[in-house]
Amino acid sequence: MNTIAGFSEHVEHRVCVKHLYANFKKRHAGEQLKEALWKCARSTTMIEFKRAMENLKKLSEPAWAEMNQYAPGMWSRAGYSEYPCCDLQVNNMCEAFNSSILEYREMPIISLVEGLKFYLSNRIVRLRDYMLRYQGDICPMIVKRLDVLKKEADGWSPHWCGDRDYSHFTVSNGIDSYVVELSKKTCACRRWELNGIPCPHAIACMWYNNLNHDDYVAHWYK
């Protein structure tokens, strides 16, 4: 029997954390448990994930035991592969699509296909027209995310490690520290690798080198 994983070694099976929590809260209600679960889900390293899971266990061992049944790669960024360059944790895109095609879903198959063709072609043309008028080199939503990340970068201080390429840095905010390799486009926090957008730690290093952070955004967003 063929499975999704059988089509490619890079295929991951992720669950929508929003839906996961909707079922979780029926048995484990409370704002503290909600925050603890999302803390686990948003962790980007296994050390951070394990620490968050220990906190969840202290709050409620049954809640911890339930979430411990799921592999981290299914619901936590700490377990996500860096290959797809995507750290999305909710199913909003599918739900938005399903909502947009409600009027076609009950139609006979030919009418359904024609309706989908009309919706998709109309959307492609509309967005293409918008992008032809757009002046930037990077997708507008990514630009907004970069603006937020640049504000976060203000609190981090880069320390060059002395390599000839000015690529290797240790970045600290006085409490936490991370290792950044600009030439490899990596940071110990893994945020850069997970979504292809430079993290605040990497941006701080780019400022140190007078580099343009836009040049380090993954090509998917250009």
PyMOL commands that set and color helices and strands:
alter all, ss='L'
color gray80, all
select helices_A, chain A and resi 4-7+17-27+31-42+46-59+61-67+72-75+77-79+92-100+102-105+109-133+140-153+191-195+200-208+213-216+219-221
alter helices_A, ss='H'
color red, helices_A
select strands_A, chain A and resi 157-160+168-172+177-181+186-187
alter strands_A, ss='S'
color yellow, strands_A
deselect
rebuild
show_as cartoon
